[in-house]
Amino acid sequence: MAKKTKELTSRQVKYLKGHGHHLSVVVMVGREGISKSVLTAIEEVLRAHELVKIRMQNNCPFDRQEVAKRLSEATGASVVQVLGKTILLYRENDDPQRDEKLRLP
């Protein structure tokens, strides 16, 4: 099921790249490609932190741009950056109780 992604401005992309630079990779996409467990892990991180750094392993059967697009569509997250085998995704958390939301410019 495809979800709607938010278009980011260049200023917002620059801001998110700055925040994403120091993040550790927490999700790996391997030979199984985009599995249910990968999507579940990404959903959890996006819900908690809004920004997730994903690494593609060498045995991933898909092209990096294709993986970024598929993950974006499946999670409703915006692709911030694809650099080498690393993908940075952002999705705003709709929880009004959260104080730690990223404040996009």
Secondary structure, DSSP 8 states (H G I E B T S, - for coil): ---------HHHHHHHHHHHTT----EEE-TT-S-HHHHHHHHHHHHHHSEEEEEE-TT-SS-HHHHHHHHHHHHT-EEEEEETTEEEEE-----TT-S------
